[in-house]
Amino acid sequence: MPRAEVPFLAQFAPEEQDLISRLLARVSIGEYSNYPGMPAPESHTLAGGATTVNDLLLYWVHHGRIGIRSGISRFDGKTVHFSDGTSKEYDSILWATGFDVRLPFLDDDTITWRSRTPVRYAGGILPEGAEKLYFVGLIAPRGPQIPIYGVQAKLIARMIALHTHAGPRGLALSNYFATVQDPERRIDIVRAVWNDQMTDTERLLGALEATPAALAGRSR
């Protein structure tokens, strides 16, 4: 049988992938200084900074259709005052600040919140403070999103099976993962970091599947 081909970047460590991607970006789209008004990046790596997924943004900046401004200091009617001392009138403002997590179907005290975001474990699946409650998609590793849902769903199926095999009281999986993993409060996350979380979660689940009675005493 023919050997499956490994994607080019998959052959390298995450740090090497970041370096290669930055070099390719420099060749294909240039430096930030090539785009009028573009500030210097806060991070020297792609993984360390915020992301914008839009293949036309730089094109329109380069052609003058989109202007880049500094931070907003205040509003005065239709006039927007910027942190560099300039101001301009606008008819409409779209205030896009990133992720704003809302779970109106849950009481606020059902799970633990920090900085307006649920505290989670197991690659974003298990919320702190509640058992037999699972999140799919409440984390956004950089890159393709659709595969994430399937990977999380498969792990949830294994977690449900562990609860079933443990009997009526189930297992305190969320409580257990809170003792062995660091809490996750991010939505936007570097994919390599999330991959490590999922690998660790698979390892822990495998150990529980081998001895599912180990946590029976910790059931709530």
Secondary structure, DSSP 8 states (H G I E B T S, - for coil): -------TGGGS-HHHHHHHHHHHHHHHH--GGGSTT----S-SSSTTS-----TTHHHHHHTTSS-----EEEEETTEEEETTS-EEE-S------S-----TTS-TTSS-EETTEE-EETTTTEETT-SS---SSSSEESS-SHHHHHHHHHHHHHHHHHHHHT-TT---HHHHHHHHS--B--SEE-HHHHHHHHHHHHHHHHHHHHSGGGGGGG--
